[in-house]
Amino acid sequence: MVRIRVRSLSQSGFTFGKNNPFSEELAHRFYSAVLGPDDGAGLDELRERVEKKLKEIFRICLQYRELYTALRGSGVFWELAAEQWDTLDYVSGDDVAAFVEAYRTARERSSQNGAINELSRLVDESIEMHKDMLAIPPAPKFQIALRPSAISQTTQDLTNLSISNSTTATTWPPSHYTEQEVVWFSHDHVLSQVHGLTCRKKPHKAQDLPKIPDAFTHPLDIRLFLAFTALTNFRANRKISLCMTPITFWDDDERKDWYLATGGASKFCWTTWDFCNWAKAEFGRGRDAVVGLCHYVSSKSDFYLYLNADFSKTAPRYSVGILIRRIEKDVYEFIMEDAHYHRVSANPEYYEEKYNVYPNSGMDFKSALLQDVESHFGETSFWHGGDVPNAFKDIGVDNLTDTVSVSCSFVFLAVQGKVPKKDLGQEGWGFSRNVPEKMRYWENDKEGGEKK
């Protein structure tokens, strides 16, 4: 069967030759993503499956031709392509780039120069797209005009973002957004609902907001909320950056493990390490603060509970809000908003009896987050817990539905620079410098050990 799978890679109009660009490891990842588990299918059927999935990814690449050119075919482009490609197993942006390059190379080696079918035509167009990009000198400053493929009235009615009435600049998004931020905007689900939004459009009523995320919100809808938050608050002179995708896993292996259980949604989520790498780079751009929203399942044991279930409806997630601020050169403050811990630890018997939740639920994830922040930023000043004001009360959102929506309120306030810079333990915020023992279990600290 392995031999049949190898032969299924070969398509009409493509020549791999002796110097096959598919390494054994890359081929294995391709089989997992495109063919799935061995189901006894014959060679012809496998080739049809390969052809179908290849046409999908090359269409995606061509759909984002302008973005490919603006990004110079860099890694963030391939992350977007990986998100848009519907595969049977998790694939990274690097893998997608390798798959595409392998078939471009095989096409260029072919003696059949003219396009002989739809796949070869798509690959030829992709090769020309790449050559056109190389022929254009890099722009001195990154900027691109994004346009959604379609903005339906149904979409507008669902989100109440009034896109058609937004003030749209000549080029949208504004040029002060980075390459990564533009890629976050670019997913069809998000772009169709935020296109044209700028800081000149402020929400005045609850209907102006996208749905505030809760414990069951899909990762793309969290990205929509975060993109809205950034677009309606950030100006050209901003000193804050917002991670516009949920931080859900503590490492890449966990993200891969959850791919099937989440119906592929894990590919829209970042790891704590991804976030910290990005945050470090943002401080390198001169930012004074970075903000993020974690939205995660409490433990790996839940994987088996939610496998093959409807993740968006059956897998409640916990949350923490993240704010890292630069205090002075190479000195940072890490604020972990954790309404769940703050509330449950105040009355653990009640929450255990009524909701079967505990103060330390999800502590493994928070521990991984703390470790990664410390590894990137050194020993930081630390605040934890907190009772956060309702950022949306003035526009008609009277109640925050759960602790996830409280974290969203924290993120919204942090982006606006409204989180106090002194004494976060004050009334109305209630943060503490205590670090729960299980959050630093690797050091065997005493419960409530101080972290300066």
C-alpha positions in Angstrom: 0.0 0.0 0.0 2.9 2.4 0.7 4.1 1.9 -2.8 0.7 2.8 -4.2 0.6 5.9 -2.2 4.0 6.9 -3.5 2.8 6.4 -7.1 -0.4 8.5 -6.4 1.8 11.5 -6.0 2.6 11.3 -9.7 0.2 13.4 -11.8 -0.1 13.9 -15.6 2.1 16.8 -16.7 4.5 16.5 -13.7 8.0 14.8 -13.5 9.6 14.1 -10.2 12.6 12.2 -11.5 15.4 10.9 -9.4 15.8 14.1 -7.3 12.3 13.8 -5.9 11.6 17.0 -3.9 9.3 14.9 -1.6 11.5 13.6 1.2 10.1 10.5 3.0 9.1 12.6 5.9 7.4 15.2 3.8 5.6 12.6 1.8 4.3 11.0 5.0 2.8 14.4 6.1 1.3 14.8 2.6 -0.4 11.4 2.8 -1.8 12.2 6.3 -3.2 15.6 5.2 -4.5 14.6 1.7 -5.3 10.9 1.8 -5.9 10.2 5.5 -5.7 6.6 6.9 -5.3 3.7 4.6 -8.8 2.6 3.5 -7.8 0.2 0.7 -8.4 2.5 -2.2 -6.8 1.7 -5.5 -4.2 3.8 -7.4 -6.7 5.6 -9.7 -8.9 6.7 -6.8 -5.9 7.8 -4.7 -4.6 9.9 -7.7 -8.0 11.5 -8.0 -7.9 12.4 -4.3 -4.4 13.9 -4.6 -5.4 15.9 -7.7 -8.5 17.3 -6.0 -6.6 18.5 -2.9 -3.8 19.9 -5.0 -6.2 21.9 -7.1 -7.7 23.3 -3.9 -4.4 24.5 -2.5 -3.2 26.0 -5.8 -6.5 27.9 -6.1 -6.0 29.3 -2.6 -2.6 30.5 -3.6 -3.9 32.2 -6.7 -6.8 33.7 -4.8 -4.3 35.6 -2.7 -2.0 36.5 -5.5 -1.6 40.2 -4.4 -1.0 39.2 -0.8 1.6 36.6 -2.0 3.5 39.4 -3.9 3.2 41.9 -1.0 4.5 39.3 1.5 7.2 38.1 -0.9 6.0 34.6 -0.4 7.1 34.6 3.2 6.1 32.3 6.0 3.0 34.3 7.1 1.5 33.8 3.6 1.8 30.0 3.9 0.2 30.1 7.4 -2.8 31.7 5.8 -2.8 29.1 3.0 -2.7 26.3 5.6 -5.6 27.8 7.4 -7.7 28.0 4.3 -6.9 24.5 3.1 -9.4 21.8 4.3 -7.2 18.8 5.0 -7.6 15.5 6.8 -4.8 16.2 9.2 -2.9 19.2 10.6 -0.4 20.7 8.2 1.8 23.7 9.0 2.5 26.6 6.8 6.0 25.3 6.1 4.5 22.0 5.0 2.1 23.7 2.6 5.0 25.8 1.1 7.0 22.5 0.6 4.1 20.8 -1.0 3.5 23.7 -3.4 7.2 24.0 -4.3 7.5 20.2 -4.9 4.8 20.4 -7.5 6.1 23.6 -9.1 9.4 21.9 -9.5 7.9 18.7 -10.9 5.9 20.8 -13.3 8.9 22.7 -14.5 10.8 19.4 -15.1 8.0 18.1 -17.2 8.5 17.7 -21.0 4.8 18.5 -21.5 5.2 22.2 -21.5 1.6 23.1 -22.4 -1.1 22.8 -19.7 -2.8 19.5 -20.3 -5.4 19.6 -17.5 -6.8 21.9 -14.8 -4.1 21.0 -12.3 -1.2 21.7 -14.6 -2.8 25.0 -15.6 -3.2 26.1 -12.0 0.4 25.1 -11.2 1.6 27.0 -14.3 -0.2 30.1 -13.1 1.4 29.7 -9.7 4.8 29.5 -11.2 4.1 32.7 -13.2 2.8 34.3 -10.0 6.1 33.5 -8.2 8.2 34.8 -11.2 6.2 38.0 -11.3 6.8 38.5 -7.6 10.6 38.0 -8.0 10.6 40.6 -10.9 9.1 43.3 -8.7 11.5 45.0 -6.2 10.4 44.8 -2.6 8.4 47.8 -1.5 10.1 50.1 1.0 7.1 49.7 3.3 4.5 46.9 3.5 1.1 47.9 2.3 -1.7 46.1 0.5 -5.4 46.7 -0.3 -7.5 43.8 0.8 -10.9 43.2 -0.8 -13.3 40.5 0.4 -14.5 38.1 -2.2 -18.0 38.8 -1.2 -19.9 40.7 1.5 -23.4 39.4 1.7 -26.3 41.2 3.3 -26.8 38.0 5.4 -23.4 38.4 6.8 -24.0 42.0 7.7 -27.3 41.2 9.3 -25.6 38.5 11.4 -22.8 40.7 12.7 -24.4 44.2 12.7 -21.1 45.7 11.8 -22.6 47.9 9.2 -19.7 47.4 6.8 -21.3 49.3 3.9 -21.4 52.4 6.1 -17.8 52.2 7.3 -15.4 54.9 6.4 -13.0 53.1 4.0 -9.6 54.6 3.2 -8.1 54.4 -0.3 -6.1 51.5 0.9 -7.5 49.2 3.6 -6.3 48.1 6.1 -4.4 51.2 7.1 -0.6 51.0 6.6 0.2 50.8 10.3 -0.9 47.2 10.5 1.9 44.6 10.2 2.1 41.6 7.8 1.0 39.2 10.5 -2.0 41.4 11.4 -3.0 41.7 7.7 -2.9 37.9 7.4 -5.2 37.7 10.5 -7.7 40.0 8.7 -7.4 38.1 5.5 -9.4 34.9 6.3 -12.7 35.0 4.4 -14.7 34.6 7.6 -13.1 37.7 9.2 -12.5 39.9 6.2 -16.1 39.8 5.0 -17.2 41.2 8.3 -14.5 43.8 9.2 -13.6 45.2 5.8 -13.5 49.0 5.9 -13.4 49.3 9.7 -11.0 51.9 11.2 -10.5 53.7 14.5 -13.0 56.3 13.3 -15.8 53.9 13.7 -16.6 53.3 17.4 -19.3 51.0 18.7 -22.2 53.0 20.2 -24.6 50.2 21.0 -24.4 46.5 21.6 -25.5 45.7 18.1 -22.3 47.4 16.8 -20.2 44.7 18.3 -19.6 41.2 17.0 -20.7 38.5 19.5 -18.5 38.7 22.6 -16.8 35.3 22.9 -17.9 32.8 25.5 -16.8 29.3 26.6 -18.1 27.7 23.3 -17.0 30.3 20.7 -15.3 29.0 17.6 -11.7 30.2 17.1 -12.5 32.2 13.9 -15.3 34.1 15.8 -12.8 34.9 18.5 -10.5 36.2 15.7 -13.4 38.3 14.4 -13.9 39.9 17.8 -10.2 40.5 18.3 -9.8 42.0 14.8 -12.8 44.3 15.5 -11.2 45.4 18.8 -7.9 46.2 17.0 -9.4 48.0 14.0 -11.7 50.2 16.0 -9.0 51.2 18.5 -5.6 51.3 17.0 -4.2 54.5 15.4 -1.1 55.0 13.4 0.9 56.1 16.5 -0.2 53.1 18.6 2.2 51.6 21.1 0.1 48.5 21.8 -0.2 45.3 19.7 -3.0 42.7 20.0 -2.6 39.0 19.1 -5.7 38.5 16.9 -6.0 34.8 17.2 -6.8 32.7 20.3 -3.9 31.2 22.3 -5.1 27.7 22.9 -2.3 25.1 23.2 1.0 24.8 25.0 2.9 23.2 22.2 2.6 22.3 18.5 2.1 18.6 19.3 -1.0 19.4 21.3 -2.4 21.5 18.5 -1.9 18.6 16.1 -3.5 16.2 18.5 -6.6 18.3 18.7 -7.0 18.8 14.9 -9.6 16.0 14.4 -11.3 16.6 17.7 -11.9 20.2 16.9 -13.0 19.6 13.3 -9.8 21.3 12.1 -10.3 24.4 14.2 -7.0 23.9 16.1 -5.2 25.3 13.0 -6.6 28.7 13.7 -5.1 28.7 17.2 -1.7 29.6 18.5 0.5 28.0 21.1 1.8 29.9 24.1 5.3 29.7 22.4 3.9 31.2 19.2 2.4 34.1 21.2 5.7 34.8 23.1 7.8 34.8 19.9 5.3 37.2 18.3 5.2 39.4 21.5 9.0 39.6 21.6 9.1 40.7 18.0 6.4 43.3 18.7 8.4 44.9 21.5 11.3 44.9 18.9 9.1 47.2 16.8 8.9 49.7 19.7 5.7 48.7 21.3 5.1 49.4 25.0 2.6 46.6 25.5 1.2 43.4 23.9 -2.2 41.9 24.6 -3.6 38.4 24.0 -6.6 36.2 24.8 -6.2 32.5 25.8 -9.1 30.2 25.1 -8.3 26.6 26.0 -9.7 23.3 27.2 -8.8 22.5 30.8 -6.7 19.4 30.3 -5.4 16.8 27.8 -7.8 14.2 29.3 -10.7 16.1 27.7 -9.3 15.2 24.3 -10.9 11.8 24.5 -14.2 13.2 25.7 -14.6 15.6 22.8 -13.1 13.4 20.0 -15.6 13.3 17.1 -18.0 15.6 18.9 -19.1 19.0 17.9 -16.3 21.0 19.5 -18.0 24.4 19.3 -21.0 23.0 21.2 -19.7 20.4 23.6 -16.2 21.5 24.7 -16.4 24.5 27.0 -13.2 26.4 27.2 -11.5 28.4 29.9 -9.8 31.7 29.4 -7.2 34.1 30.6 -6.4 37.6 29.3 -2.7 38.5 28.8 -1.1 41.9 29.1 2.7 42.3 29.0 4.0 45.8 29.5 7.5 47.2 29.2 8.4 48.9 32.4 11.9 49.9 31.3 14.5 48.5 28.9 14.5 44.7 29.2 12.2 44.9 32.2 8.6 43.7 31.8 5.4 43.3 33.7 3.2 40.3 33.1 -0.5 40.6 34.0 -2.5 37.4 33.7 -6.2 38.1 34.1 -7.9 34.9 35.5 -11.5 35.6 36.5 -12.1 31.9 36.9 -9.4 31.4 39.5 -10.3 34.7 41.2 -14.0 33.7 41.6 -13.7 30.0 42.3 -10.9 30.3 44.8 -13.1 32.7 46.8 -15.8 30.1 47.3 -14.4 26.7 46.1 -17.0 24.5 47.9 -19.9 26.3 46.2 -18.4 26.1 42.7 -17.4 22.4 43.2 -20.9 21.4 44.3 -22.8 23.5 41.8 -20.6 23.5 38.7 -18.0 20.8 39.3 -15.1 23.2 38.7 -12.1 23.9 40.8 -9.7 26.8 41.3 -6.9 24.9 39.6 -8.8 23.9 36.6 -6.7 24.6 33.5 -3.6 25.2 35.6 -1.4 23.1 33.4 -2.0 25.5 30.5 -1.4 28.6 32.7 1.8 27.1 34.0 3.0 26.5 30.4 2.1 30.1 29.6 4.0 31.5 32.6 7.1 29.4 31.8 7.1 30.6 28.2 6.7 34.2 29.2 9.6 33.9 31.6 11.8 32.1 29.0 11.3 35.0 26.6 11.2 38.0 29.0 13.1 36.8 32.0 11.8 37.2 35.6 8.9 39.6 35.2 6.8 41.6 37.7 3.7 39.5 37.9 0.0 40.1 38.6 -2.6 37.3 38.6 -6.4 36.9 39.1 -8.5 40.0 39.0 -12.0 41.2 38.9 -12.4 43.3 35.7 -14.8 46.1 35.0 -17.3 45.6 32.2 -15.8 47.4 29.2 -19.0 47.2 27.2 -21.5 48.5 29.8 -21.7 52.0 28.3 -22.8 50.6 25.0 -25.6 48.4 26.4 -24.0 45.1 27.4 -25.2 45.0 31.0 -23.9 41.5 31.8 -20.9 39.5 30.9 -22.1 35.9 30.4 -19.1 33.9 31.8 -15.4 34.2 32.7 -14.5 34.1 29.0 -16.5 37.3 28.3 -14.7 38.8 31.4 -11.4 38.1 29.7 -12.7 39.8 26.6 -13.5 42.8 28.6 -9.9 42.8 30.0 -8.5 42.6 26.5 -10.7 45.4 25.3 -9.6 47.6 28.2 -6.0 46.7 27.7 -6.0 47.6 24.1 -7.4 51.0 25.1 -4.6 51.5 27.7 -7.2 51.5 30.5 -5.6 48.8 32.7 -4.2 50.6 35.7 -0.4 51.0 35.7 -0.2 51.2 39.5 -1.8 49.0 42.2 -3.8 46.4 40.3 -4.9 45.2 43.7 -7.2 48.1 44.1 -10.9 47.8 44.5 -12.6 47.0 41.1 -9.6 45.1 39.8 -8.5 42.9 42.6 -5.3 41.4 41.2 -2.8 39.7 43.4 1.0 39.1 43.2 0.5 35.6 44.6 1.4 32.7 42.3 -0.6 29.6 42.8 1.5 26.6 43.8 0.4 24.5 40.8 1.3 27.3 38.4 4.9 26.9 39.4 4.9 23.3 40.3 8.3 22.7 38.8 9.9 24.8 41.5 7.9 23.3 44.4 7.0 26.8 45.6 4.8 27.1 48.7 1.1 28.0 48.1 0.8 31.7 47.4 4.5 32.2 47.0 5.4 35.8 46.2 6.8 36.8 42.8 8.2 40.2 42.7 
